[in-house]
Amino acid sequence: MNMQTERTFSEIEIGDELGPVTRTPTTEMVQRYAAAVDLKELRFFFDPEEARKNGLQHPIVPGPMTAGFMTQLLKDSFPGWRLQSMSTTFRTPALHGEPLNIWGNITEMDEQNGLYTVHCDVVVENPRGDRVAVGTARLSRKKTV
Amino acid sequence: MIKLDPSQIGQETLLATVTVTAEEIRRFAEAVGDLNPLYLDAEAARTAGYSDVIAPPLFCMKMRGGRMRPDVPLEPGYASLHAGQDLEFVDEIYAGQTYTITAKVAEAYEKTGRSGPMGFIVREVAIKNASGRVVVTLKERQIVRSAEKRI
């Protein structure tokens, strides 16, 4: 994903779109993520038999890995801004190898106490059009004189 | 379905005290394909005003450990999934800094929805820096359901 150039507050408008970007979490990526976060003991993320025992048709992508794609979209869309909060609901599991379409838009902006703040919605959708995850986020930046 | 002693609710548990390394941050950033220079290049981070490389926001999931804790046992035949999370980032996570991670079960309850009986476990995690200041809070929701129902 390419980072955008820095935008000033006056260049941002409610309704501005973020993305879309496409990320395809392969089995290899899930394994690397699991190794990086010490998740290897939860075998239903890789092992089809363990997935079935856990009520899943297939091994799935860990939810927080999907959330990581969402924060990446936000950070890349707002270089120089701080991500202050993000709330995410995982609605349906993402499957290995399926492209995920990630996008968002700006829903609110304000300027107070020396800070610019933007609020965003972020969506992750699978190729069948199901929403894998939805979230809201808040980013801020100090006002410059 | 949820086998939790009610006295455990609200009981704070120390999960870990960790010193974050630039190598761990790099490994995490590469694993999720997030190659922002602020996570990989100390010089780029310093130019941007940070004292060292910072971690991607979701690095906090590595800090709390791969799975949700404290452990809450489930009765046989039930399985669970991560249903969602609320994150507040008060400050960045820096390479070279030491952090303490605590967690507690805030709520656990069962109810019957359209798809049958379900359980919910809500945990709260706090990451504090060496001064004892909270830098990240995480509230995460786990949904419990029958493993017979395939999704």
Chai-1 contact restraints between the chains, C-beta under 6 A:
chainA,res_idxA,chainB,res_idxB,connection_type,confidence,min_distance_angstrom,max_distance_angstrom,comment,restraint_id
A,R32,B,A31,contact,1.0,0.0,6.0,A-B,restraint_1
A,Y33,B,A31,contact,1.0,0.0,6.0,A-B,restraint_2
A,A36,B,R27,contact,1.0,0.0,6.0,A-B,restraint_3
A,A36,B,F28,contact,1.0,0.0,6.0,A-B,restraint_4
A,A36,B,A31,contact,1.0,0.0,6.0,A-B,restraint_5
A,V37,B,M61,contact,1.0,0.0,6.0,A-B,restraint_6
A,V37,B,K62,contact,1.0,0.0,6.0,A-B,restraint_7
A,V37,B,G66,contact,1.0,0.0,6.0,A-B,restraint_8
A,D38,B,G65,contact,1.0,0.0,6.0,A-B,restraint_9
A,D38,B,G66,contact,1.0,0.0,6.0,A-B,restraint_10
A,L39,B,G66,contact,1.0,0.0,6.0,A-B,restraint_11
A,L42,B,R67,contact,1.0,0.0,6.0,A-B,restraint_12
A,N54,B,A79,contact,1.0,0.0,6.0,A-B,restraint_13
A,N54,B,A147,contact,1.0,0.0,6.0,A-B,restraint_14
A,G55,B,A79,contact,1.0,0.0,6.0,A-B,restraint_15
A,G55,B,A147,contact,1.0,0.0,6.0,A-B,restraint_16
A,G55,B,K149,contact,1.0,0.0,6.0,A-B,restraint_17
A,G55,B,R150,contact,1.0,0.0,6.0,A-B,restraint_18
A,Q57,B,R150,contact,1.0,0.0,6.0,A-B,restraint_19
A,G63,B,H82,contact,1.0,0.0,6.0,A-B,restraint_20
A,P64,B,L58,contact,1.0,0.0,6.0,A-B,restraint_21
A,P64,B,M61,contact,1.0,0.0,6.0,A-B,restraint_22
A,A67,B,L58,contact,1.0,0.0,6.0,A-B,restraint_23
A,G68,B,V32,contact,1.0,0.0,6.0,A-B,restraint_24
A,G68,B,L58,contact,1.0,0.0,6.0,A-B,restraint_25
A,T71,B,P57,contact,1.0,0.0,6.0,A-B,restraint_26
A,T71,B,L58,contact,1.0,0.0,6.0,A-B,restraint_27
A,Q72,B,D34,contact,1.0,0.0,6.0,A-B,restraint_28
A,L83,B,P57,contact,1.0,0.0,6.0,A-B,restraint_29
A,L83,B,F89,contact,1.0,0.0,6.0,A-B,restraint_30
A,Q84,B,F89,contact,1.0,0.0,6.0,A-B,restraint_31
A,S85,B,E88,contact,1.0,0.0,6.0,A-B,restraint_32
A,M86,B,L87,contact,1.0,0.0,6.0,A-B,restraint_33
A,S87,B,D86,contact,1.0,0.0,6.0,A-B,restraint_34
A,T88,B,G84,contact,1.0,0.0,6.0,A-B,restraint_35
A,T88,B,Q85,contact,1.0,0.0,6.0,A-B,restraint_36
A,T89,B,G84,contact,1.0,0.0,6.0,A-B,restraint_37
A,F90,B,H82,contact,1.0,0.0,6.0,A-B,restraint_38
A,F90,B,A83,contact,1.0,0.0,6.0,A-B,restraint_39
A,F90,B,G84,contact,1.0,0.0,6.0,A-B,restraint_40
